[in-house]
Amino acid sequence: MEVTLSDILSCTAVAEKDRFGITALLHDPDTLKVRFVALDIGGWLQRHEVLVAIGRMGVLNIEEGFWATRLTQDEVEAAPRWSHSEPPADLSFWPPLIVGPFGETYSPLLMQAALAQGDDPARSAEEAVRQGSAEGPAGKDDPAFHLALTGDMRGREAFAEDGTVGRIEDVVLRQDPLRVHAVVIETDEGDRVTAPLSRLRHLAEQGHLVFDMPRSEFGAYQRA
């Protein structure tokens, strides 16, 4: 099943009885898999964003407008803080599990919770690893990675082998696992077409995307 980034951002995340706005997705630019979801837990008057590992997210229901989580309210409050003003590269030290200086694998959510409660975060994290982290499996050798802001592609120009196509309007993702798949482009003629990221040749320094296919191969966009 395919969904668009706009559809996801129009949903709310549900943790127990609370609902939170979804403000961004962050993905691994190498595998295109979504790794974190940014939630706004600040209420009406102040934006306060936290990052939740994708392994803590549950069923995404676009039709009903919500995305279930496997989080308690306390875990949401303890999640790592983040702001759109911070470049995605700064998040490279927040993999689903943090690898400590001696090879220990720590859960960021549990470490934050331990610090907030005045506990020893290393002892609490080690206990969580022995019991199995709710964030999902990750080996001690799992390397840190640089994340990309999924929505950052919107507004960029897209080029085919034979010229300009138009500007990227939206991002298409496939589920199970959630992975960035394609972009929706509004052409200069006002049409909407799609291009799979598997055909992306490179991202130019100027910011535009170049695809290794002619304009004739860009598919007409049909909303799922």
C-alpha positions in Angstrom: 0.0 0.0 0.0 1.2 3.5 -0.8 0.6 6.7 1.1 1.8 10.2 0.7 3.8 12.3 3.1 1.0 14.9 3.1 -1.5 12.2 4.1 0.7 11.1 7.0 1.3 14.7 8.2 -2.5 15.2 8.3 -2.9 12.4 10.8 -2.4 12.5 14.5 -0.3 10.1 16.6 -2.2 8.3 19.4 -0.5 7.3 22.7 -2.9 6.0 25.3 -5.6 8.7 25.5 -3.5 11.5 24.0 -3.2 12.6 20.4 -0.2 14.5 19.0 0.5 16.2 15.7 2.9 14.5 13.3 5.3 17.2 12.0 8.0 15.3 10.1 9.5 11.9 9.0 13.2 11.2 8.9 14.6 8.5 6.8 17.9 6.8 6.1 19.1 8.1 2.7 20.8 4.9 1.8 18.0 2.4 2.4 15.1 5.0 2.2 13.5 3.4 5.3 11.8 5.8 7.7 13.7 5.7 11.0 12.0 8.4 13.1 8.7 10.2 13.4 8.6 13.7 14.8 5.6 14.5 17.1 4.5 17.9 18.4 3.6 17.4 22.1 3.7 21.1 23.0 -0.1 21.8 23.0 -1.9 24.8 21.5 0.5 27.6 22.4 4.0 26.2 22.0 5.5 23.8 19.6 7.6 21.1 21.3 8.8 18.3 19.0 10.1 14.9 20.0 11.5 12.0 17.9 10.0 8.5 18.1 11.7 5.5 16.6 9.6 3.9 13.8 9.7 0.6 15.7 7.5 2.3 18.4 4.8 3.2 15.9 1.9 1.0 15.3 -0.9 0.8 12.7 -1.2 3.8 10.3 -4.8 4.5 9.5 -5.0 7.2 6.8 -8.8 6.8 6.4 -9.4 7.5 10.1 -6.7 10.1 10.4 -4.5 8.5 13.1 -1.3 6.6 13.6 -1.2 4.3 16.7 1.9 4.1 18.8 3.4 1.6 21.2 4.1 4.3 23.7 2.8 5.4 27.1 2.3 9.1 27.8 5.4 9.1 30.0 7.5 7.6 27.2 6.3 10.3 24.7 7.4 13.0 27.2 10.8 11.3 27.7 11.5 11.0 23.9 14.5 12.9 22.5 13.8 16.6 21.8 14.2 17.9 18.2 13.5 21.0 16.2 13.0 21.6 12.5 15.7 24.3 12.9 18.3 21.7 13.5 19.9 20.1 10.4 19.1 16.4 9.9 22.8 15.5 10.0 22.9 16.5 13.7 20.6 13.5 14.4 23.3 11.0 13.4 23.8 10.1 17.1 20.2 9.1 17.6 19.8 5.6 16.0 17.0 3.4 17.2 19.4 2.2 19.9 22.5 4.1 21.0 25.8 2.3 21.1 27.7 3.3 24.2 31.5 3.8 24.6 32.1 0.1 25.6 29.7 -1.4 23.0 26.6 -1.4 25.2 23.3 -0.8 23.3 21.1 1.8 25.0 17.5 2.9 24.3 17.3 6.7 23.9 13.7 6.7 25.3 14.7 4.7 28.4 17.8 6.7 28.9 15.8 9.9 28.9 13.3 8.5 31.3 16.0 7.3 33.6 17.7 10.7 33.7 14.3 12.4 34.3 13.7 10.1 37.3 17.2 10.5 38.7 18.1 6.9 38.0 21.4 5.7 36.7 20.8 5.7 32.9 23.5 3.1 32.1 22.2 0.6 34.7 18.6 1.2 33.5 19.6 0.9 29.8 21.6 -2.3 30.4 18.6 -3.8 32.2 16.4 -2.8 29.3 18.8 -4.5 26.8 18.8 -7.7 28.8 15.0 -7.7 28.8 14.7 -6.7 25.2 14.2 -3.1 24.1 10.7 -2.0 23.0 12.4 0.0 20.2 13.1 -3.1 18.2 16.2 -5.3 17.7 19.6 -3.7 16.9 23.0 -5.3 17.2 25.9 -3.7 19.1 27.7 -3.2 15.8 24.7 -1.3 14.2 26.5 1.9 12.9 25.2 5.4 13.4 23.7 6.9 10.3 22.9 10.4 8.9 19.2 10.9 8.5 17.4 12.9 5.8 14.2 15.0 6.4 11.7 13.3 4.1 9.8 16.5 3.3 13.0 18.3 2.3 12.5 17.1 -1.3 9.3 19.1 -1.7 9.7 22.3 -3.6 12.9 21.1 -5.4 13.1 21.1 -9.2 13.2 17.7 -10.9 15.0 17.0 -14.2 14.7 14.2 -16.7 17.4 13.1 -19.2 15.7 15.4 -21.8 15.0 18.5 -19.7 13.0 20.0 -16.9 10.0 18.1 -15.5 8.7 20.5 -12.8 8.8 20.9 -9.0 8.3 18.2 -6.4 5.0 18.5 -4.7 4.8 15.4 -2.5 6.6 12.2 -1.5 5.1 8.7 -1.9 5.9 6.0 0.7 5.3 2.3 0.7 4.4 0.5 3.9 5.7 -2.7 5.7 8.3 -1.3 6.2 7.6 2.3 5.7 10.0 3.4 3.0 10.3 6.4 0.7 9.4 5.2 -2.8 8.8 8.0 -5.2 8.1 11.7 -5.6 5.0 13.5 -7.0 6.0 16.3 -9.5 3.8 19.2 -10.7 4.9 19.8 -14.3 5.2 23.2 -15.9 2.1 22.3 -17.8 0.1 21.8 -14.6 0.0 18.0 -14.7 1.1 15.7 -11.8 3.5 12.9 -12.5 5.6 10.5 -10.4 9.1 9.3 -10.6 10.6 6.4 -8.5 13.6 7.3 -6.4 15.2 4.1 -7.7 15.7 6.1 -10.9 17.3 9.0 -9.2 20.7 9.7 -10.7 21.9 12.3 -8.3 21.0 15.2 -6.1 22.8 18.2 -7.4 24.6 20.7 -5.2 22.1 23.3 -6.3 19.4 21.2 -4.7 17.6 19.8 -7.8 17.0 16.1 -8.5 18.1 14.5 -11.7 16.5 11.2 -12.9 18.0 8.8 -15.4 14.8 8.5 -17.5 13.2 10.7 -20.2 10.1 12.7 -19.5 7.9 10.2 -21.4 8.6 7.6 -18.7 7.3 9.7 -15.8 4.0 8.1 -14.8 0.7 10.0 -14.4 0.0 10.4 -10.7 -3.1 8.7 -9.5 -4.0 9.1 -5.9 -4.4 5.8 -4.1 
